[in-house]
């Protein structure tokens, strides 16, 4: 059975929300000194790359 366009849109919306949630957790990790500024920048760059799709 082929995916309907609405199914793909729903998936993308949920995936984008998960990406935002991940970024929020990374900000918390940075604020609590669990990760460095350098690590945070690497993650932000990866998130930016993923958001392009």
C-alpha positions as a Markdown table, in Angstrom:
| # | Residue | x | y | z |
|---|---|---|---|---|
| 1 | Unk | 0.0 | 0.0 | 0.0 |
| 2 | Unk | 1.5 | 3.4 | -1.0 |
| 3 | Unk | 1.8 | 6.1 | 1.5 |
| 4 | Unk | -0.6 | 9.0 | 1.1 |
| 5 | Unk | 0.8 | 12.5 | 0.9 |
| 6 | Unk | -1.0 | 13.4 | 4.2 |
| 7 | Unk | 0.8 | 10.5 | 5.9 |
| 8 | Unk | 4.2 | 11.8 | 4.8 |
| 9 | Unk | 3.3 | 15.3 | 5.9 |
| 10 | Unk | 2.3 | 14.0 | 9.3 |
| 11 | Unk | 5.5 | 12.1 | 9.6 |
| 12 | Unk | 7.6 | 15.2 | 8.7 |
| 13 | Unk | 5.7 | 17.3 | 11.3 |
| 14 | Unk | 6.3 | 14.7 | 14.0 |
| 15 | Unk | 9.9 | 14.3 | 13.0 |
| 16 | Unk | 10.5 | 18.1 | 13.1 |
| 17 | Unk | 8.9 | 18.2 | 16.6 |
| 18 | Unk | 11.3 | 15.5 | 17.7 |
| 19 | Unk | 14.2 | 17.4 | 16.3 |
| 20 | Unk | 13.2 | 20.5 | 18.3 |
| 21 | Unk | 12.8 | 18.4 | 21.5 |
| 22 | Unk | 16.3 | 17.0 | 20.9 |
| 23 | Unk | 17.7 | 20.5 | 20.6 |
| 24 | Unk | 16.0 | 21.5 | 23.8 |
| 25 | Unk | 17.6 | 18.5 | 25.6 |
| 26 | Unk | 21.0 | 19.5 | 24.2 |
| 27 | Unk | 20.6 | 23.0 | 25.5 |
| 28 | Unk | 19.8 | 21.6 | 28.9 |
| 29 | Unk | 22.8 | 19.4 | 28.7 |
| 30 | Unk | 25.0 | 22.4 | 27.8 |
| 31 | Unk | 23.5 | 24.5 | 30.6 |
| 32 | Unk | 24.3 | 21.6 | 33.1 |
| 33 | Unk | 27.9 | 21.3 | 31.7 |
| 34 | Unk | 27.2 | 17.7 | 30.4 |
| 35 | Unk | 28.5 | 18.8 | 27.0 |
| 36 | Unk | 30.9 | 21.5 | 25.8 |
| 37 | Unk | 30.2 | 24.5 | 23.6 |
| 38 | Unk | 32.1 | 22.7 | 20.9 |
| 39 | Unk | 30.0 | 19.6 | 21.1 |
| 40 | Unk | 26.8 | 21.8 | 21.1 |
| 41 | Unk | 28.0 | 23.5 | 17.9 |
| 42 | Unk | 28.5 | 20.2 | 16.2 |
| 43 | Unk | 25.0 | 19.1 | 17.2 |
| 44 | Unk | 23.5 | 22.4 | 16.1 |
| 45 | Unk | 25.2 | 22.0 | 12.7 |
| 46 | Unk | 23.9 | 18.5 | 12.3 |
| 47 | Unk | 20.4 | 19.7 | 13.3 |
| 48 | Unk | 20.6 | 22.5 | 10.8 |
| 49 | Unk | 21.6 | 20.1 | 8.0 |
| 50 | Unk | 18.6 | 17.8 | 8.9 |
| 51 | Unk | 16.2 | 20.7 | 8.9 |
| 52 | Unk | 16.9 | 21.4 | 5.3 |
| 53 | Unk | 15.1 | 18.3 | 4.2 |
